[in-house]
C-alpha cells in the first residue's frame, strides 16, 4: 500500500496572492479515517500519521482514498470527482475528440477540404502563369505591329 497515493488534500488557495497560511485545508472522511492526528496548540501545528490496519484487505477496503485513474491522451485528471475529463476540442476550430485515443483530432472532412483547396490553388496558380505569358506575348506582338 506504500506505492499508492492514499492521502487526499484539497485546499482553496489563491495562486495570485501566494498565501497559504490562512487557507483552510479540507480533508475527506476517508483520508481522516486512514490517519492519526497529532495537534499541537502552542505552535498551531497539525501532524497526520497513517494508521496501521491489521491486514491489507481491510486497508484497501476501508482506509485511504480511491486510486487515481490513469488518464489517456489529452485527458486531464479532476481531483474533485476523481475522474479523467476529455479535452475540450470545441475550443479549437474544426477539431473533435477521438474516442479511442482521447485526443483532439481534425474532423473527418477537414483534410479532404484542405486537399481540394490546395488542388484548386495550385491549378489557379498554373492558370494565372499561363495567362500572364499569353498576355505578355500578345502585348509584344501588338507593340511590334504598331511599330511597323
PLY file of the C-alpha trace (Angstrom):
ply
format ascii 1.0
element vertex 148
property float x
property float y
property float z
element edge 147
property int vertex1
property int vertex2
end_header
0.00 0.00 0.00
3.03 2.29 0.23
3.21 2.71 -3.56
-0.37 4.01 -3.80
-1.35 7.59 -3.09
-3.58 7.41 -0.03
-3.88 10.97 1.28
-6.47 13.32 -0.20
-5.91 17.02 0.40
-7.91 19.85 -1.05
-7.09 23.48 -0.44
-8.72 26.66 -1.64
-5.58 28.75 -2.02
-5.27 31.61 -4.41
-2.36 31.35 -6.85
-2.46 35.12 -7.26
-1.72 36.01 -3.62
0.56 33.08 -2.81
-0.81 32.99 0.72
-1.03 29.51 2.21
-1.04 30.16 5.96
-4.67 31.21 6.43
-6.06 28.96 3.72
-8.14 26.05 5.03
-7.18 22.53 4.02
-10.13 20.21 3.60
-9.65 16.50 4.25
-12.17 13.92 3.13
-13.63 11.42 5.61
-11.73 8.53 4.03
-8.46 10.38 4.45
-9.28 11.18 8.07
-10.17 7.55 8.81
-6.79 6.46 7.50
-4.77 8.90 9.61
-3.98 9.65 13.22
-3.90 13.39 14.01
-1.46 14.93 16.47
-2.40 18.56 17.17
-0.06 20.96 18.97
-1.94 24.10 20.04
1.17 26.01 21.12
2.77 26.16 17.67
-0.52 25.76 15.75
0.77 22.59 14.13
-1.07 19.51 12.94
0.67 16.26 12.12
-1.05 13.42 10.30
0.28 9.89 10.52
-1.18 6.89 8.69
-2.88 4.22 10.77
-1.57 0.69 10.50
-4.52 -1.65 9.84
-4.29 -5.30 10.81
-4.39 -6.66 7.25
-4.03 -5.29 3.70
-7.59 -6.24 2.68
-9.01 -4.08 5.43
-6.61 -1.32 4.48
-7.72 -1.23 0.86
-11.41 -1.60 1.67
-11.79 0.96 4.45
-8.79 3.26 4.54
-7.33 5.85 2.25
-8.63 7.45 -0.88
-9.73 5.92 -4.11
-6.95 5.25 -6.58
-6.28 7.93 -9.15
-7.39 6.70 -12.59
-4.86 6.64 -15.41
-5.80 9.31 -17.94
-5.04 8.68 -21.61
-4.23 11.06 -24.43
-5.12 14.66 -23.67
-7.48 13.86 -20.81
-6.92 15.73 -17.58
-7.46 14.50 -14.06
-10.18 16.16 -11.97
-9.46 15.71 -8.26
-12.96 16.73 -7.17
-14.65 13.85 -8.99
-11.61 11.54 -9.19
-12.23 11.06 -12.93
-10.48 11.81 -16.18
-12.12 14.58 -18.22
-11.99 14.60 -22.01
-10.23 17.54 -23.66
-12.36 20.48 -24.77
-11.77 20.18 -28.51
-14.57 22.61 -29.32
-12.19 25.37 -28.22
-10.22 24.66 -31.40
-11.65 25.19 -34.87
-12.63 22.04 -36.77
-11.46 19.63 -34.03
-13.29 16.72 -32.37
-12.40 14.18 -29.65
-11.15 10.81 -30.87
-12.92 8.29 -28.65
-10.13 5.71 -28.81
-7.08 7.87 -28.12
-8.90 10.67 -26.22
-7.04 13.35 -28.16
-8.18 16.27 -30.30
-8.09 15.38 -33.99
-9.32 17.04 -37.17
-12.92 16.34 -38.14
-13.00 13.67 -40.86
-13.96 16.09 -43.64
-11.28 18.72 -42.89
-8.29 17.01 -44.60
-10.38 16.47 -47.74
-11.39 20.14 -47.85
-7.77 21.22 -47.34
-6.66 18.85 -50.11
-9.27 20.19 -52.53
-8.30 23.75 -51.60
-4.61 23.03 -52.32
-5.53 21.48 -55.70
-7.65 24.49 -56.67
-4.98 26.98 -55.55
-2.30 25.07 -57.48
-4.48 24.95 -60.60
-5.22 28.67 -60.23
-1.52 29.46 -59.91
-0.66 27.45 -63.03
-3.55 29.04 -64.95
-2.52 32.57 -63.91
1.08 31.89 -65.04
-0.14 30.72 -68.46
-2.49 33.69 -68.81
0.36 36.05 -67.87
2.61 34.54 -70.54
-0.17 34.81 -73.14
-0.79 38.46 -72.21
2.94 39.29 -72.42
3.21 37.55 -75.82
0.12 39.37 -77.17
1.41 42.70 -75.87
4.76 42.11 -77.56
3.03 41.26 -80.87
0.83 44.34 -80.63
3.80 46.57 -79.91
5.66 45.13 -82.92
2.64 45.65 -85.16
2.31 49.27 -84.02
5.98 49.97 -84.81
5.77 48.64 -88.34
0 1
1 2
2 3
3 4
4 5
5 6
6 7
7 8
8 9
9 10
10 11
11 12
12 13
13 14
14 15
15 16
16 17
17 18
18 19
19 20
20 21
21 22
22 23
23 24
24 25
25 26
26 27
27 28
28 29
29 30
30 31
31 32
32 33
33 34
34 35
35 36
36 37
37 38
38 39
39 40
40 41
41 42
42 43
43 44
44 45
45 46
46 47
47 48
48 49
49 50
50 51
51 52
52 53
53 54
54 55
55 56
56 57
57 58
58 59
59 60
60 61
61 62
62 63
63 64
64 65
65 66
66 67
67 68
68 69
69 70
70 71
71 72
72 73
73 74
74 75
75 76
76 77
77 78
78 79
79 80
80 81
81 82
82 83
83 84
84 85
85 86
86 87
87 88
88 89
89 90
90 91
91 92
92 93
93 94
94 95
95 96
96 97
97 98
98 99
99 100
100 101
101 102
102 103
103 104
104 105
105 106
106 107
107 108
108 109
109 110
110 111
111 112
112 113
113 114
114 115
115 116
116 117
117 118
118 119
119 120
120 121
121 122
122 123
123 124
124 125
125 126
126 127
127 128
128 129
129 130
130 131
131 132
132 133
133 134
134 135
135 136
136 137
137 138
138 139
139 140
140 141
141 142
142 143
143 144
144 145
145 146
146 147
